Amino acid sequence: MFSVIIPTYNRLPILEKCLLALENQTFKDYEIIVVDDGSTDETIAWLTENKQKLAHVKLFLQNHQGPAIARNLGVMQAKGDIIVFIDSDLVVTETFLEFHANALGIGKDFEQNNPIFTYGAVINTCNFDNPTAEKYKITDYSAAYFATGNVAIHRNWLEKAGLFDTNFQLYGWEDLELGVRLKKLGLKLIKCPEAVGYHWHPPFNLEQIPNLIEQEQQRGKMGVLFYQKHPTLAVKMMIQMTVLHRILWGILTLGGLLNENTMKPLLQWLLKQNKPQLALEIARIFLNWYNVKAVYQYAKKVKIS
């Protein structure tokens, strides 16, 4: 049995598409665990009103505490042997679980102690009406070892690793940190590109910038926590806590002169040309500088050199 665990927070419009797509799987033995992380929109009301259409869904509630705690609650409530993590803004095809099952060897040579897990493809899209129409792009490539956007793993390994660290209550790194612990247990990543999920996000606009900056600052702080737990060069490179990163992003932003204010005219022009994705990629230059600065600021605060 598969248990698909989905933490959600104020994402009702895309959550509807996410859950309805999951209800039409060719693989039949599964449940969907939705953990609402203190949503203030109509998420709970919609889930309650549409129980008949959501036969596989089980809803659990918690105060707003972040995805790490939400996913742990989902694992503890799950009945399945195989845990599938996806995000609540991911829309999948009907063969999604079947491909994960095939890659894991379910029904063939699968054993719970087999040290493997599967990692599906994630394609980013702004197409709300038909997200699964998006084609794969080079920017969709991910070199992550373990990321909860689309992954399937036997619960036995999660329990051995110790689940998600609940100290990660801000944005970022809680899944990759768990990945480090899983890697130490000797787990092998099996890529499963056929189990594709379409990660929807609204088209980029200037109003998103303050929230994106805050996310990067939170990611910087959580990155330092990640390094405190695993003080290795590999983690240092991941969180960009090196002199090289500081010099690189300092040069690219001209020491911070290229920022949300000075680049606003260019971003506005690109948006008027209907190129929101290109505008976002350019904005990532100064957004990443906020991240690097936050890493160094918090590292100094906790006295890490």
Secondary structure, 3 states (H helix, E strand, C coil): CEEEEEEECCCHHHHHHHHHHHCCCCCCCEEEEEEEECCCCCHHHHHHHCHHHCCCEEEEEECCCCHHHHHHHHHHHCCCCEEEEECCCEEECCCHHHHHHHHHCCCCCCCCCCCEEEEEEEEEECCCCCHHHCCCCHHHCCCCCCCCCEEEEEHHHHHHHCCCCCCCCCCCCHHHHHHHHHHHCCCEEEEEEEEEEEEECCCCCHHHHHHHHHHHHHHHHHHHHHHHHCCCHHHHHHCCCCHHHHHHHHHHCCCCCCCCCCCHHHHHHHHHCCCHHHHHHHHHHHHHHHHHHHHHHHHHHCCCC
